[in-house]
């Protein structure tokens, strides 16, 4: 499904270019990173868009569930959307799909950790957690800009929305058998992380930028 969606987004962009049907190109910056995209008017009240967002990479150290971690956030996404303009101004409703490569990697940093209430020396051990967004998620939002027949030249746009979907968790560790740690202890620790992650059911998106209409 991931590969098919990528091909679909690329094909949509290629068809617009080959048919010289691009009405609007745009660039923006926001919570997801830097975005480049293009759009085509479908009707006086509807626009189709595709874009790609190169996300920011953020590193941070901390402690979670008794383990000291070195954390890194990586994010990027490609999207295909349809905008609907219910009024005569530039306000719009947006729906679509995004292909995501958003992941938080937490790698243990040694020291003493607490696994299910049991202390363990992590000098030669690891307890690494990966939290990732689903590969493909629905997107819903509101925004301003990209309105058909709004005149040629430079304009601006604003998007506020969310990618919907539960994050997934995976764990890699070698602490079983160390300091009395059992697989049941590891499972209990992982359950705590998954319980926290399961509460995250959407990834907010806010961006703004400039566009040029041909």
C-alpha positions in Angstrom: 0.0 0.0 0.0 2.8 2.4 0.8 4.5 1.9 -2.6 1.2 2.3 -4.4 0.5 5.5 -2.6 3.9 6.9 -3.5 3.4 6.0 -7.1 0.0 7.6 -7.0 1.3 10.9 -5.6 4.2 10.9 -8.2 1.9 10.1 -11.0 -0.6 12.8 -10.1 2.2 15.4 -10.1 3.7 14.1 -13.4 0.3 14.2 -15.1 -0.2 17.8 -14.0 3.3 18.7 -15.4 2.9 16.8 -18.6 -0.5 18.4 -19.3 0.8 21.8 -18.4 -2.2 21.9 -16.0 -0.5 23.3 -12.9 -2.4 26.3 -11.6 -0.4 27.0 -8.5 3.0 26.1 -6.9 3.7 26.7 -3.3 6.2 26.5 -0.5 5.7 26.7 3.2 7.1 26.0 6.6 5.4 24.6 9.7 5.3 21.9 12.4 6.2 19.2 9.9 9.1 21.0 8.3 9.6 22.5 4.8 6.9 21.9 2.2 6.9 22.1 -1.6 3.7 21.5 -3.6 1.6 22.1 -6.7 -2.1 22.3 -7.3 -4.7 22.1 -10.1 -8.3 23.5 -10.1 -11.0 21.0 -10.5 -13.9 23.4 -10.5 -14.5 27.0 -9.2 -14.9 25.5 -5.7 -12.5 22.5 -5.7 -8.7 22.1 -6.0 -6.5 19.0 -6.1 -3.0 19.3 -4.5 0.1 17.1 -4.0 3.1 18.1 -1.9 6.1 16.8 0.0 7.3 17.9 3.4 10.9 17.4 4.5 10.7 17.3 8.3 13.0 18.6 11.0 15.2 16.1 12.8 15.2 16.8 16.6 17.5 15.1 19.2 16.8 15.2 23.0 17.9 13.2 26.0 15.6 12.2 28.8 14.2 9.5 31.2 11.0 7.6 30.6 9.6 4.6 32.5 12.8 4.2 34.5 15.2 4.2 31.6 17.6 7.0 30.5 17.2 7.6 26.7 18.9 9.4 23.9 16.0 10.3 21.7 15.7 11.4 18.0 12.6 12.5 16.0 12.7 12.1 12.3 9.8 13.1 10.1 8.8 13.6 6.5 5.6 13.1 4.5 4.0 13.2 1.0 0.4 14.1 0.6 -2.5 14.2 -1.9 -5.4 16.4 -1.0 -8.7 17.9 -2.3 -9.7 21.4 -1.1 -13.3 22.5 -1.0 -14.2 26.3 -0.9 -17.7 26.6 0.6 -17.6 30.4 0.5 -16.6 33.1 -2.0 -13.4 33.9 0.0 -10.2 31.8 0.3 -11.4 29.7 3.3 -11.4 25.9 2.5 -12.0 22.5 3.9 -9.3 19.9 3.1 -9.3 16.1 3.1 -6.7 13.7 1.8 -4.1 11.0 2.5 -0.5 11.4 3.7 2.4 8.9 3.3 4.5 9.3 6.4 8.0 8.6 7.6 7.7 9.9 11.1 9.5 8.0 13.9 10.8 8.6 17.4 13.8 6.4 18.3 14.7 6.1 22.0 18.0 4.4 22.7 19.0 3.6 26.3 22.1 5.4 27.5 23.6 3.1 30.2 23.5 3.9 33.9 20.9 2.2 36.1 17.4 1.6 34.8 14.3 0.3 36.5 12.5 -2.4 34.6 9.1 -3.2 36.1 10.3 -2.1 39.5 13.6 -4.0 39.3 16.9 -2.1 39.1 19.4 -3.2 36.4 22.8 -1.9 35.3 22.6 -0.9 31.7 26.4 -0.5 31.1 26.4 -3.5 28.6 22.7 -3.7 28.0 20.2 -1.9 25.8 16.5 -1.2 25.9 15.6 0.6 22.7 12.1 1.8 21.8 10.8 2.9 18.4 7.5 4.8 18.1 6.3 5.3 14.5 3.4 6.8 12.8 1.3 4.6 10.4 2.7 4.6 6.9 -0.5 6.0 5.4 -3.0 8.2 7.3 -6.1 10.2 6.5 -5.8 14.0 6.7 -8.5 16.5 7.6 -8.1 20.2 8.1 -9.1 23.7 7.3 -7.1 26.4 5.6 -6.9 29.6 3.5 -5.4 30.0 0.0 -5.1 28.2 -3.3 -8.6 29.3 -4.3 -9.3 28.8 -8.0 -9.5 31.9 -10.2 -8.2 34.1 -7.4 -5.9 35.9 -9.9 -2.4 35.4 -11.1 0.7 36.2 -9.1 1.9 35.8 -5.6 -0.3 34.8 -2.7 -0.2 33.1 0.7 -1.7 30.1 2.3 -2.4 28.7 5.8 -3.2 25.1 6.9 -4.4 23.8 10.2 -5.2 20.1 10.4 -4.2 16.6 11.6 -3.0 13.3 10.3 -5.2 10.6 11.9 -4.0 7.2 13.1 -2.5 5.4 16.2 1.2 5.3 16.6 3.0 1.9 16.7 5.6 0.8 19.2 8.4 -1.7 18.9 11.1 -2.6 21.4 14.6 -4.2 21.2 16.4 -5.3 24.3 18.9 -7.8 25.8 18.1 -7.3 29.5 16.2 -10.6 29.9 18.2 -12.7 32.4 20.2 -9.8 33.7 19.8 -8.9 37.4 16.7 -11.2 37.6 14.9 -9.4 34.8 12.4 -11.8 33.1 10.5 -11.6 29.8 7.4 -10.8 31.9 9.2 -7.8 33.3 10.1 -6.6 29.8 6.5 -7.1 28.6 5.2 -5.1 31.6 7.6 -2.3 30.8 6.7 -2.3 27.1 3.0 -2.3 28.0 3.5 1.0 29.9 5.1 2.6 26.9 2.3 1.3 24.6 -0.4 2.5 26.9 1.1 6.0 26.6 1.6 5.8 22.9 -1.9 4.5 22.2 -3.3 7.8 23.5 -1.8 9.6 20.6 -4.3 9.2 17.8 -3.5 12.2 15.6 -0.5 14.2 14.5 -1.2 18.0 14.4 -0.1 19.9 11.3 0.2 23.7 11.1 1.9 25.4 8.2 2.0 28.7 6.3 3.7 30.0 3.3 3.6 31.6 -0.2 2.2 30.4 -3.5 2.4 31.6 -7.1 -0.6 31.2 -9.4 -0.1 31.1 -13.1 
